[in-house]
Amino acid sequence: MLGQTLSAGDYLSRVRDEIARLDLRSVENVSDVIERAYDAGRFVFIIGNGGSGANASHLCEDLAKCTLVDFEGQKRLKVLSLTDNTAGIMAWANDEGYERIFIEQLKNLASHGDVLIAISGSGNSPNILRAVEWAEANGLETVGFTGFSGGKLQEMGRHNLHVGIDDMGIVESLHQVVFHWLIDDLHRRFAAKHRATAHA
């Protein structure tokens, strides 16, 4: 927790420095992955724990609503955050173990060609890793958002956006910054497709 030792100005300067270190091609690649899913009518599933779980819910809501320019006539992205199925999560965690809360939902819902976005600051959350392992084995395209050293998730996911700093708050904040750009970029991409279809 760098904020314990840094002033507000120094902390925000460090956040700015970490933003500048992000791999922009990796950021743009996530837009490409989601756009391909959109074009193919595939589902995008999102998972995470704690603050990353909250980011998963937020990203899902934004992808579903804020990429729309026409609420009535536009093709929509199929997107679902598996962090929001409270009863299902509790049932699996209570009866079979917390590490199964995402993989078991994927078994019910996911199909070959879908996308799984896995958010884990440490990159080592067992429930995240099990879900990504299953997704890779069953033909899903996987995207990892990681921090710290990247953990096992950075090695497992087909695509990865890494924030290389040992501070969970900054990792989660930078993930959210990237998510907000993704929404804007996908809004632009989807709107162009909608206009082209409407004028065809």
C-alpha positions as CSV (number, residue, x, y, z in Angstrom):
1,M,0.0,0.0,0.0
2,L,2.1,2.8,-1.3
3,G,-0.3,5.4,-0.1
4,Q,1.0,4.7,3.5
5,T,4.4,6.1,2.6
6,L,3.8,8.6,-0.2
7,S,2.2,12.0,-0.2
8,A,-0.9,12.5,-2.3
9,G,1.2,14.2,-5.0
10,D,3.8,11.5,-5.0
11,Y,1.2,8.8,-5.1
12,L,-0.6,10.3,-8.0
13,S,2.8,10.9,-9.8
14,R,3.5,7.1,-9.4
15,V,0.1,6.3,-10.8
16,R,0.8,8.5,-13.8
17,D,4.2,6.8,-14.3
18,E,2.6,3.4,-14.3
19,I,0.0,4.5,-16.8
20,A,2.8,5.6,-19.1
21,R,4.4,2.1,-18.8
22,L,1.4,0.3,-20.0
23,D,1.8,-1.7,-23.2
24,L,-0.5,0.1,-25.6
25,R,-0.5,-2.8,-28.1
26,S,-1.8,-5.1,-25.4
27,V,-4.5,-2.6,-24.5
28,E,-5.6,-2.2,-28.1
29,N,-5.5,-6.0,-28.6
30,V,-8.2,-6.5,-26.0
31,S,-10.5,-4.3,-28.1
32,D,-9.7,-6.5,-31.1
33,V,-10.6,-9.6,-29.1
34,I,-14.0,-8.2,-27.9
35,E,-14.8,-6.9,-31.4
36,R,-14.2,-10.3,-32.9
37,A,-16.6,-11.8,-30.3
38,Y,-19.2,-9.1,-31.2
39,D,-18.9,-9.8,-34.9
40,A,-19.3,-13.5,-34.4
41,G,-22.1,-13.3,-31.9
42,R,-20.1,-14.9,-29.2
43,F,-20.4,-14.3,-25.4
44,V,-17.8,-12.4,-23.4
45,F,-17.6,-13.7,-19.8
46,I,-15.8,-11.7,-17.1
47,I,-14.5,-12.9,-13.7
48,G,-12.6,-11.5,-10.7
49,N,-12.4,-11.5,-6.9
50,G,-12.8,-8.6,-4.5
51,G,-12.0,-5.3,-6.1
52,S,-11.3,-7.1,-9.4
53,G,-14.8,-8.6,-9.0
54,A,-16.2,-5.2,-8.7
55,N,-14.3,-4.1,-11.7
56,A,-15.7,-7.2,-13.6
57,S,-19.2,-6.1,-12.8
58,H,-18.5,-2.5,-13.8
59,L,-16.9,-3.6,-17.0
60,C,-19.8,-5.8,-17.8
61,E,-22.3,-3.1,-17.3
62,D,-20.4,-0.6,-19.4
63,L,-19.9,-3.1,-22.2
64,A,-23.6,-4.0,-22.3
65,K,-24.9,-0.4,-22.2
66,C,-22.2,2.2,-23.0
67,T,-21.2,0.7,-26.3
68,L,-24.6,1.4,-27.7
69,V,-25.5,4.3,-30.0
70,D,-29.0,3.0,-30.9
71,F,-30.9,1.3,-28.1
72,E,-33.6,-0.1,-30.4
73,G,-31.9,-1.1,-33.6
74,Q,-28.3,-1.9,-32.8
75,K,-26.7,-5.3,-32.5
76,R,-25.7,-5.9,-28.9
77,L,-22.6,-7.4,-27.3
78,K,-23.4,-10.6,-25.4
79,V,-21.6,-10.0,-22.1
80,L,-22.0,-11.5,-18.6
81,S,-20.1,-11.0,-15.4
82,L,-19.9,-14.3,-13.5
83,T,-19.3,-12.4,-10.3
84,D,-22.9,-11.3,-10.1
85,N,-24.6,-14.7,-9.7
86,T,-24.7,-14.5,-5.9
87,A,-26.8,-17.6,-5.2
88,G,-24.8,-19.7,-7.6
89,I,-21.5,-18.5,-6.2
90,M,-22.6,-19.3,-2.6
91,A,-23.9,-22.7,-3.5
92,W,-20.7,-23.8,-5.2
93,A,-18.5,-22.2,-2.6
94,N,-20.4,-23.7,0.3
95,D,-20.9,-27.2,-1.1
96,E,-17.8,-27.8,-3.3
97,G,-15.3,-25.0,-2.6
98,Y,-14.6,-21.4,-3.6
99,E,-12.2,-22.4,-6.3
100,R,-15.2,-23.8,-8.3
101,I,-17.4,-20.7,-8.4
102,F,-16.4,-19.6,-11.9
103,I,-15.5,-22.8,-13.7
104,E,-18.9,-24.4,-12.9
105,Q,-20.8,-21.4,-14.3
106,L,-18.7,-21.6,-17.5
107,K,-19.6,-25.3,-17.8
108,N,-23.3,-24.2,-17.8
109,L,-23.0,-21.2,-20.1
110,A,-19.9,-21.1,-22.3
111,S,-19.3,-22.4,-25.8
112,H,-16.4,-22.8,-28.1
113,G,-15.4,-19.4,-29.5
114,D,-16.6,-17.4,-26.5
115,V,-14.2,-15.0,-24.6
116,L,-13.2,-15.2,-21.0
117,I,-11.8,-12.0,-19.4
118,A,-10.1,-12.9,-16.1
119,I,-9.1,-10.1,-13.8
120,S,-6.6,-11.0,-11.0
121,G,-4.2,-8.6,-9.4
122,S,-1.9,-11.4,-8.1
123,G,-2.5,-13.6,-11.1
124,N,-2.7,-16.5,-8.7
125,S,-6.3,-16.8,-7.5
126,P,-7.2,-20.5,-7.7
127,N,-10.8,-19.9,-8.9
128,I,-9.5,-17.7,-11.7
129,L,-6.8,-20.1,-12.8
130,R,-9.2,-23.1,-12.8
131,A,-11.7,-21.1,-15.0
132,V,-8.9,-20.0,-17.4
133,E,-7.6,-23.6,-17.6
134,W,-11.0,-24.9,-18.5
135,A,-11.7,-22.1,-20.9
136,E,-8.4,-22.8,-22.8
137,A,-9.2,-26.5,-22.9
138,N,-12.7,-25.9,-24.3
139,G,-11.9,-23.4,-27.1
140,L,-12.6,-20.1,-25.5
141,E,-10.3,-17.1,-26.1
142,T,-8.9,-15.9,-22.8
143,V,-7.7,-12.5,-21.7
144,G,-5.9,-11.9,-18.4
145,F,-5.6,-8.6,-16.6
146,T,-2.9,-8.9,-14.0
147,G,-0.6,-6.9,-11.6
148,F,2.4,-7.6,-9.4
149,S,4.5,-10.2,-11.1
150,G,1.6,-11.4,-13.2
151,G,1.5,-14.8,-11.5
152,K,0.3,-18.0,-13.3
153,L,-2.5,-16.1,-15.1
154,Q,0.0,-14.1,-17.2
155,E,1.4,-17.4,-18.5
156,M,-2.0,-19.1,-19.0
157,G,-4.1,-16.5,-20.7
158,R,-3.9,-16.3,-24.5
159,H,-3.8,-12.5,-24.2
160,N,-2.6,-10.4,-21.2
161,L,-2.6,-6.8,-20.0
162,H,-0.1,-6.5,-17.2
163,V,0.3,-3.7,-14.6
164,G,3.7,-4.4,-13.2
165,I,3.5,-2.8,-9.7
166,D,3.2,-4.3,-6.3
167,D,0.3,-2.3,-5.1
168,M,-3.2,-3.7,-5.4
169,G,-5.0,-0.4,-5.3
170,I,-2.9,1.0,-8.2
171,V,-3.3,-2.3,-10.2
172,E,-7.1,-2.2,-9.8
173,S,-7.2,1.5,-10.7
174,L,-5.1,1.1,-13.8
175,H,-7.3,-1.8,-14.9
176,Q,-10.3,0.4,-14.6
177,V,-8.6,3.2,-16.6
178,V,-8.0,0.7,-19.4
179,F,-11.6,-0.6,-19.1
180,H,-12.9,2.9,-19.6
181,W,-10.8,3.4,-22.7
182,L,-12.0,0.0,-24.0
183,I,-15.6,1.1,-23.7
184,D,-15.0,4.3,-25.6
185,D,-13.1,2.5,-28.3
186,L,-15.7,-0.2,-28.7
187,H,-18.4,2.4,-28.8
188,R,-16.6,3.9,-31.8
189,R,-16.1,0.5,-33.5
190,F,-19.7,-0.7,-32.9
191,A,-21.2,2.6,-33.9
192,A,-19.4,2.5,-37.2
193,K,-20.6,-1.0,-37.9
194,H,-24.2,0.0,-37.0
195,R,-24.1,3.1,-39.3
196,A,-22.7,1.0,-42.1
197,T,-25.5,-1.6,-41.7
198,A,-28.2,1.1,-41.4
199,H,-27.1,2.7,-44.6
200,A,-26.6,-0.5,-46.6
